[in-house]
Amino acid sequence: MNKFKKGAGVLLPISALPGKYGMGSLGKDAYRFAKLLSHSAVKFWQILPLAQTGDLHSPFAGVASDSGNPYFLDLDILAKDKLLTKEELKGARSRRIDYDSLGTERIPLLRTAFSRFNFDSKSFRNYIASGASENYALYMTAKTVYGGSFRDWDEPLKRRDPEALEHLRTEHHEEYLFWNFLQYEFHKQWSALRRYLKGVGVKLIGDLPFYCAADSADVWAHPELFALDESLQPLTERIPGGAAEAAGYDWEANAKEGYAWWKARVEDALTKYDYVRIGGFSQFPAAKEAFPAADRIIAEDLQTDLTESLRSIGAVNAKVLLFAFDGDENNANLPHNFAGRCAVYTGTHDNDTVSGYFSSLSAEEFILLRSRIALELERLSMTVRLGADEGSLLDALIRLALGSDAEIAVFPMQDVLGLDSDARINLPGTTSGNWQFRLDRQPSAHEMGRLKKFIKIYRR
């Protein structure tokens, strides 16, 4: 069994990396962050889904779940390859994430890069021939040409008639090549970053969304596997807790094909990452069949105790400390109740930051929480002086995670830095103001020092 090497991790999306060009990228700031993690004794870097996002900008509602977000392409690398000029880069500079500006300015800039690209090169032709981005490229070509949802397209294209697909590919060939180009460049930059991470000893934890957006290349390519009506409209309305329309699964149809599509998704994810987090795990009717590599999967379903089912397949059970202190001593998120293979988080991308959560409590609630944290420290025989301030409680949660029996303890970068609610990534159920958090600069070794010290204390 491919068990985790017991250690500590940091959660930070690629989008949240600092940099000059409006969103984090796969360039030098990603390398600097990886090096910082390595020097801070952090063994894991967890990110959010890499997929190109749709209108709501959620990485969990991508246009194709196996795609790479073109906004993550590093523009300096493209300039080094003589696809962009220094003058063109100046117009792309922005420290904050502004999706409107990215939508109107970044894609045209990438089209400029494509205009200088040798798309007759052998490596690019081989990439297209591999079919690695075929569904994505066709889907985005049709989106650009016809607009709307795939359900709005003419019936032959909507139903993926082979002649309609070939017509799209040939009549709009340059557009088709452009979208392949974006994925080709993403693959090159991503592969280089992966090699660097391996070299500095940092393993990557990726994220595979359970749901697919209702309007996505995934559903368009495999409508038979989803719960759709005759017009291919989804029978479900919304992702639970989220704001995006999703297509639920036809599990009977998935079972008939031996969960081949799910296996392929997982296998693809495991080529991109060392380990993969998947939410909604309790909804899978047959985990063993769908997940042959379950020992490299972190399963999260915060509404259900998955301990026994995950123990049977060797997967890692996710725990969240912000959900642990409700007064129930049997709460599965309390470290003294951890059993089997576990990964523990202070919070996730859907939570407020720990400091933000503490600030939201009344004086009475804060005192009660402090007493419950103190009790858990006592249960684990951890001698920690617990002060009366928020910083002391944050340190206590980090130390509880590191001192627990979990194989891996992961901390959102906001919690490592003690940031407040302004640094929250996502508020489930809302459609605006999310996915915009970004570091304004690289954290310093000094700022990582507290975590590094705790990692050494608990031999992580």
C-alpha positions, 0 to 999 in steps of 0.5 A: 500500500502506498501510504503517506510519508507522515508529514505536514502540508499547506493548502494554497490554490495556484490562483492565489500565488502572488505575481504580476499578471492578474492571477497566480501562474505556473511560473517563478512564483510557483517555484519560489513557493515550492522552495519555501515549503521545502525549506520549511519542512513542509512535505505536501502542497495541496491545490484546488482543481486546475480546470478552466473555470466557467461563468461562476469562476469556480474550479469545481465547475470547470468547462472540462474536468481534465483541462488546465486553466489557461489563466494559469499559463505563465506569461513570462515563459511564453515571452521567453519562447518569443510568443509574447513581447515585453510591451504586451506583458505590460498591459497584462499586469495586475496584482488582484484577480479581476475575472472580468478583465481576465475574460476580456484581455487574457484570451486575446493576449493568448491568441496573440501568442498563438499567432506566433506559435509553430503549430506545424511542429512535430511535438504539437501535432503529436499532442493533437494526435494523442487526443489529450484535449480533443473533447475540450478543444471541440467544446471550446471551439463550438462555444466560441463559434455558437455560444450558449450551452451545448444544449443550444447547439444544432441537434447533430452537434448537440448529439455529437454526430461524427459528421458534425464534429468533423465539420466543426474541426475542419471549418473552424480549424484554426480555432480548434488548434488554438484551444489545443495550443492552450492545453499543450502549453499548460501541459509543458509548464505543468510538467516542468513544475512537477519535475521541480517539486519532485526535486525539492521533495514536495509532493502534490495533492490535487483535487478532483471534483465529484460533480461535473458542471451541467454545461461542460465537455464532460457531460457533452461527451458522455451524456449517457452517464449522467441523469439527464432528460431527453433534451439533455437537461440535468435532472438535478439543479444545483451542486449541494452547498454550491452555486453551480448547476451540476449534472447528477450521475446515472449510477446504473449506467456507470455500473454497466460500463464497470465505472470505466469513465470514473476510473479514467478520471481518477487515473488521469488525476493521478498522473498529474498529482501524487495524491488526489482529494475527492469530495462527496465520497459517500455518494459512490455506490461502489468505491472499490470498483471505481477506485482501484488506486484508492490508497492515493485518494483523500476522501472527504464527506463532511456530513458522513463518518467514512471511517469503516468504508474507507478503511476497507479500500485503503483510502485516506479519511479527511477530518476538519478541526473547525467542525470538531468542537461542537461538544460531542466527544464522539465527533469524528473530527476530534483527533482522539477519535481518529481511526484508520488512515487520516488527513486532518485540516484546520479548515478547507477552501469552503471554510472561513479562516481560523482567525476569521472564525474566531473573530466571529464568536461572541465572548461566551462562545470563544471561552467555550471553544477554548475550554473544548480545545484545552480538553482535547489537548489533555486527551492527547496528553499534549502539554500546551500553554493555552492563552486567552487570545486568538493567536494562541488558539490558532497555534493550539489547533495547528499543534493538535493537527500535527500531534494527532495520529493523522498521516498528514496535517494540512493547513490553508496558507491563510491559517499559517499566516493568521489571516482574517475573513478577508482572505476567505476563498469561498462562501458556499451557496453564493455566486459573487466575491469568491475565488479571488483571494491572492497573496500580495507577496511571497511569504517569508521564511520568518513567517513560515518559522512557527509552522516549521518549529511545530513540524520539528516538535511533532516530528512531521 
